Amino acid sequence: MSTPLTVDELRTALDEIRETSARLGAQASSLASRADTDLGHDVAEIVKDLRAAARQLRVAQLLLEPARADLAA
């Protein structure tokens, strides 16, 4: 049986998810740019997918902001 979740644990988890999303989004954007530059049109679909993943990660980060603000209050 697990112990009850505390507000501090939830706050820490949300911060970690936000930070990870931001880091992964930046990495996906960077990788997409490098692949586009270095590999050209041969990987166009991969570049599109990486850019879409980066956008989705940024959206996830933005969606977590209200929860973070609520927990900070």
N, C-alpha and C positions, 0 to 999 in steps of 0.2 A: 504494500500500500504506500502511496506517495504522500508527502507532506503537502499541506495547502500552499498554493502559490501566494507569494507576497507581492505587494506593490513594487518594492525595490527590485525583485526578481523580474517582474514584468517590464519595468522601466529599463533595466539592463538588457533584457532580451530585445526589446524594441530598438534600443540604441545600436545594439550589435547588428540587427537586421538592416537598419538604415545605413550604417557604415558599410556593411558588406554589399548592399545594393549599390551604393555610390561607387565603391571600389570596383565592383564587377562591371558596372555601367561604363566607367571610365576605361577599363581594360578592353571592353568590347568595342567601344568607339575607337580607341587607339589601334586595336588589331584590325578593325575594318579599314581604317585609313591606311595602315601599313600594307594590308593585303591589296587594297585598291591601287596603291602606288607601285608596290613591288611586283605584283602578279598580274595586274591589269584585268582585262575583260574575261580572262579564263575563270575567274572566281567571282563573277558578278553576283550570282545568287547567294554565295556565302557572305559576301560583303553586305548585301541587303539584309540577310538574316541577322548578322551581327549588329547592324545598325538598329534593326527592329528590337532586338534583345536589349540593347543599350537604352532605347526609349522606354521599354517596358520596365526596366529596372529603375529608371528615373521616376516614372509614374508611381511605382511601388514606394519609393522613397518619399515622394510627395504625399501619398495617401497615409503614410505613417506619421506625418507631422502633427495632425490633430490629436492622435492618440498620445503622442509624446507630450504635447502641450497640456492635455488633460491630466496626465500623470504627474507633470511638474507642478500642477496647481495644488 
